[in-house]
Amino acid sequence: MENLNNETIIKNISTDQSEILLNIMNLYNEGKPFECDITASELKFYKQNKKQKYEIPIPKILMDVYPQREDIIKIEKWGKLPLEDESISSIVVDLPFVISPANAPSATTQIKENGNLIYKRFSAYYPVDNLYYSYYHWLSECFRVLKKDGICVFKCQSCISGGIRHNVEEFSFMAAQRLGFKMVDKFTLEAKARLISSSKYKDGQKHSRSYTSQFLIFKKETKFGSKDFIFEKLLDVCETKEENNYNDIIEK
């Protein structure tokens, strides 16, 4: 700690997700490997090849709706995690963020081989409501299976669908807080490049192209402190203060 400087301090932004995961392990998991990953897929988060700079140990419990390996437990899209209540200490989640019908032309095999690579790799939600339902469902399941003070590492990314921006990060925070989680930190992963679809921008660009995704760190708090802000309750107080012209404000 005495040697912290701009080179050694843990930053909230990186272009390397393995660096972010290592920093989360050290700050919030006592340097221990994560216990469970419910979106394990092909284990892209963990040390698999020499290209990955930081070694992140593979969790002992691996699950996925669409498992890509024999050692990954298959779970149902709207099902329960095969874990007891309050049975694990840490869990990693990286849900899909793509919104697209399963029979969309870009998602079928009748297109050029490199079409809609994100959809093919990560699956998708449709209609858009299902994305929000799914995020809430899996956050709820994570809260159920985590022990007191357990952490949930929740990767998410806002997206554009039908010309509308979906603020997935903000929704995830609100859903987690309502369930009883406390968000203790946030890390930003910055991409060096993104796939650009010329057809999507044929009528001009309407929104900024996102080059970032977020790792939200949720902690299962059984009791919130007096200095913690529950934002839904805080907004109720703000409305009351506004109606009363802030006559009861105390300034120190």
Helices and strands as residue ranges (DSSP letters): E 13-14, H 17-28, E 36-37, E 61-64, E 73-74, E 88-94, G 105-107, H 117-122, H 129-145, E 146-156, E 159-161, E 164-166, H 168-179, E 181-190, E 212-220, H 231-243
